Amino acid sequence: MPELPEVQTTANAIEKYSKGKKISYCNVRKNKLRWKLQADLSQRLKNKKIKSVSRRGKYIIIELNSLYLVIHLGMSGYIRISNNLTNILKHDHIDIVLESNTVLRFNDTRKFGMVFYSEDDPTQSHPLLKKIGVEPLTRNFNKKYLYEKTRNRSVSIKNFLMNGDIIAGIGNIYASEALFDAKIKPNKLSKNLTRKNCEELSSSIKKVLKLSLKKGGASISDYVNVDGNKGYFQNNFKVYGRAGKPCYTCNYIISKITLGQRSSFFCKKCQK
């Protein structure tokens, strides 16, 4: 699933190409993704001007005049920006066609994505968005916040980090990589983190996310950026997907365990 860096990279590119432009029309080829699309989606988007594009958690929010369009990439979704109205690929489900025929094209192989409009600011009104936790690249996410939130939590720190109601946008990849950087094993109970652990982990999360943003995100399956190219952060993985391979730091073999039905990768020697 695309995580914070991939979604932010996509949102930044959409804003670059579309801010200030009007939507000429919307072409829906598949009216059901994770949920059924609103029947009047195309009608409501027509002639709306794009004011800004932002991200909240793993959601892309396109602010229009008097409306908001919300996109979640799901497990396998991505958006391409094209000037070709006819080069349709398999699983290209929605086209948002702007003036001058620039197309925002949503592709989703597994159909777990979401596209919907909201009359009100969805970050304040929509049940899926208003409960999202703190953004990890803001000042509100720090060692104090992490320490307070982990008290009395008997869940593993890996699963804690992936709880979007506590911290926004962190999934399997970045939880694994940040924990390695902070030298904390993924199955350590959250409540057992020390203040020092929380200081190092909050710093590592910011460090790993910022590096991935510079690399255009990670492409390990379907994800590509808006021009169809892959991100490069997968070339910087220290533990994710490296089970059975030597640790770059100590040469010990990287281990793989399952936490919350998700694979977790770590170095038994470096992470305690």
N, C-alpha and C positions, 0 to 999 in steps of 0.2 A: 504494500500500500504506500502511495506517495505520502511522505511525512512533511514536517514543517519546511525544510529547505526546498523540496521539490514544488510544494504548493506556493511558497513565496516567490520562487523563481518564475513560475507560471504567471502569477498575479502581476509581478513587475513587468513582464513582457506584454501581457494583455494591455496594461495601462499605457505602455510606451506606444503601442500600435493603434490604440482605440480611443484614448482620452480625447474628448471634445467632438467625437464623431457621432453621427446618428445611425441607429439601426434601421436599415431599409426593410428587412423582413427576416423572419426566422423559419427555417425549414426543418421540420421534425420528421425523421424517418422511422423512429422507434418511440412509441408513446409510453413505454414502460421500461424503466431502468430498475433501481431498487424498489421504487414506488411508481405508480402511474403518474405521468406528468399532468399538470393542470391543463384542462381542455382548452382554455383560452390563452395559453402561454404565448403562442405566436402573435395573436392579436394584441396582447398587452405590451409586447416588446416593440411593435412596429412604431417607427418614427421617434422612439425615445433616444435622448442624447446621453452619452456616457460621460458622467461627471468625474468619477474616480474609481479605482480598483484597489481593494485591500484584501487582507487575509485575517481570519480569526480561527485559531486552531488549524484544522485541515480544510477549512471552507474558504473559497474565493467569493468575495462580495463585490459585485459590480453595482455601484450606485448610479442610477439613472435619474432623470428628472421625474419626481413623484413616484418612484418605484425602485426596488432593489432586486437584482437577480443574484441568486446564490447557486454556486456550483461546488459539488463535492466530487472528487475524482474517483472515489471508491477504491477498489483493490487494484484495478488495472487501467484506470482512465488517464487520458492526457488530452491536451488541447493543442492543435496545430493552427498556425496563422498562415493563410494562403491567399493568393490572388487568383487561384484557379477554381472556378465554380463547378467544374466537371470531373476533376480527378478525385473521385470518391473511392475510398478504401472500405474494405469489409469492416464492419463495426463503427463506421462513421455515422453516428445516430442523430446528431443535431448540428445544423449550420446556423450561426448568427451572422448574417450578411450585413456589413456596414456600407455606408456610402463609399463610392469608388470601388465597390465590389471586393473589399477586403473581407475575408471569411474567418471567423473564429469557429473551428470545427472540432466538435467533441467526439472522441473515439473511446469506446469502453467495451473491451472484449467480454468481460464477465458480467457486465450490466449491474454492478453494485454501486454505481455512481448516483448522484442526485442533481437535479436541476429544477429550481422552483423560483417563483417570484414572491416578494413580500411587500405589502403596502407600507409597513413600518420598518424601522431599523431592526433587522433580524437579530443583531447582537443583544438587543434589549427585549425583543418580543417573541422570538421563536424558541420553542422549548429545547431544541437541539443545540442552539447556539448560546443562549443566555446562561447556561450552566457550565460553559467551558471554563477551565481553570486559568491560572495566571500565565501570561506569555513569558516563556523562558528567556527571551532576549531583552526584556524590560528590566528596569530597576526594581520593580516589585518582586521579581524572582531573585532571591539572594540566600545567603547562608541562614539567615534568621527565619525566613519563610520556610525553607526546607526543613530546618530543625523542628520548628513548631508543628508542621504538618506530619512529620514522621513519628511524633510521640504517640505511644500506645497503639501503633500500627503493627500487627503481626504478619502482614503480607511481606513477601520478598521485595527488596528495594527495586529490582528490575520491573516487577509488575506495578509497583507504586509509581514509578516514573512514567509508565504507559497509561496511567489513569488520566484521561483527558479532563476529568472534572477537577483535578488538582493542578496538573501542568498541561498546557496546550501543545499539541502537535508532535509529541515525542512518541515514536513507535519502536519497533524491535531493533532496527539498525542503530539508531542514535542512542538508545538506552544501553545497548551492548558496548558501543564505542566509548561513550562517556564514562561508563563504569570502569572500563579498562584504563582509561586515561586517569581516573581518580584512584585506581588501584583498589577497588572495592568489588568483591565477588557478587554476582547477580542474585544469589540465593540468600544473602545476608538479610536478616529481618530488619525492616525499616526502623523499628523502635530501638534497635541496637546501634544505630549510627551515632557517632559522637559529633560534637560541634565541629571538630576538625574535619571529620568525614564530610559533613554538610558544606563546609567552606570549600573543600577541594572539589566535591561533586558539583556544586552549583557553578563553580568556575569551569570545570571540565565540560559541562553541558553547553555553556555559552561558547566555549572554544571550539568544540566539535561542530556545533550548528553553524557558526560563522565560517569555519573552513569549508563546510559543505556548500554553503551559499556561494562562496567564491568559486567553487568547482562546478556550479550549476546543478547541484544535487547528485543523487546516486541513481544509476540505471543498472538494475540487476535483473529486470524482466521486461515489462512493457513500457516503463516510463521513458519518454523523450521530452525535450523541451519544445517550445513552440515552433522552432524551425526544423524540427524532426531529428535533431542531433541528440546524442546521449549526454548525460552529465558525466563527471569524472571522479566524483568522490569515492566511488567503489575502488578506485586505484589506491586510496588511502586507508582502506579498512585494515585495522590492526587485529581484530578478532572475528568480526562478523563473517560467517560463511567459510571460516578457515579451520574448521575442526580437523584434527589430525596433522596439521602443519605446524612448523616450529614458530614459537613466539619471536617477534622481531626484537624484543628487548632482552630475553633471557635464554632463548632457544628451546624452552620447554614446550611440549606439545599442547596445542590449543584443545580444550575440552568442549564438549557439547552436552547440555542437559536440557530438559523440558520443564518450563515454568509456565503455568497457566495455559497449557496446550501450545506454547510457542517455543521454538528453539532458542536457546541462549548459549552464547559462545564466550569463553573466558580462559584466562591463564591461571592455573592453580598456584603457580609460583609467584606471579606478580600481584594477583588480586587476593585480598584477605578479608 
